Structure formats: structure tokens, C-alpha cells
Amino acid sequence: MTEGTPTAALASQRVDPRITRTRAALIRALTALVSESPKGETISMSAVAQRAGLSRQALHNHYSNVGDLATDVWISRLLEDHLPLDEGAANLAQALTDAVRERGIEPLLTAGRSDREFFDKLRAIPRGERVTEVLASAMTTWLTESDRDGPRPVVALSGDARTFTIGGMIALVSTWQMADAPPSTAQQVATLRTFAAAAAGARTD
């Protein structure tokens, strides 16, 4: 493996390039529609497919609904300075986890505030369980594998404790993303670690 090459980029080389191209086209199509539409306006699968120049069936082959696609749009915006969409579109959930492992969580906290209007409109699209699963995986990786944000406390979470803790961390990040005067990124990282460590400690008492 070449040193310095993102893991997700290497993984993308092993997938069918047609998958990457199709998903990248769909992500760009929804990104454009979200940017152009008022907050809360319903965006249909047909509208996304038409904008991408693809059939609706092609969209359904990759995403069950617009909400699942919106999750990949969100990830692609977070990673746009780290991994080109044309390289990572085939598996953006894994790309997010890899980025957290390699870079820590600070870059993602910062990126989430770079275009508040866009992210605010994107959040208005109803999303199902997939976004929670993606975030839980990324948060768990950050807590257990990444040391880019400094020394980490011993955090051992599983079962209901993990579900509760990750949910609380996601809620905190969402609040900060929309706040007019959020804590500094360093303070956010410290708070998230303290929250997770406290939950882990309470579970073992």
C-alpha cells in the first residue's frame, strides 16, 4: 500500500467503476436540487433521476429512497477536501469511517459548518436508520481507533450503552452545527470525549 494514500481511495479502485460513476451522478444531482430548492420542499426520486440523466430504476438500484441518498450527499460534502467524489462515491459510509480513523473528528466538525444553509436544507430531508448507522460507525471508530485529536480515555461501550452514548453525541454535534455561537472545535472534541467516557464509566460501576 502506498504511504499517504487514503484507504477509501484504494478500496474504490476495486469496485466496478460504473457503480462509482452512477452514485457520483446521483449525489451531484441531489446536491444541485437541494441547493436550488426551498428548505423543506419535497424532492422526488424521479426528479433526482431526471437531473442525473438516469432512469428511476437506476436510482433504486443504489438507494432505497431520497433520504438514503441524502446521507451520501452529506458525507460527500464533509469529505470534499479529503476524497474526490469520483473516487469514493461507491462506498461513502466506509470513506467517512476511514477519514475519522486517519484524521480524527475535528475536520468533520469544521466541515459541517462550512455551508450552513445547504446543510440546514439537507437535514430537512427525512432520513431513516441508515444515517444513524453511518454515524454510529464513524463515532465508534473515532473513540476506539483514532488518536489524531490527542490522548483518548479508555472507552468501552456495547449494547444499549453504545446506542445511548452515540445518540447523545450525535445530538450534541447537531446542536453545535446549527448554533450561532458554538463552542470551539477543540471544546467540542473535549466535550464529546468526556461524554463518552462518563457513559462508559457509569456502565461499569
Salt bridges, closest charged atoms under 4 A:
ASP16 OD2 - ARG18 NH2 2.70
GLU36 OE2 - ARG51 NH2 2.61
ASP72 OD1 - ARG130 NH2 2.81
GLU80 OE1 - ARG77 NE 3.87
ASP81 OD2 - ARG103 NH2 3.69
ASP86 OD1 - ARG28 NH1 3.02
ASP98 OD1 - ARG101 NH1 2.95
GLU102 OE1 - HIS82 NE2 3.61
ASP115 OD2 - ARG77 NH2 3.14
ASP120 OD1 - LYS39 NZ 3.17
GLU145 OE1 - ARG101 NE 2.56
ASP180 OD1 - ARG116 NH1 3.64
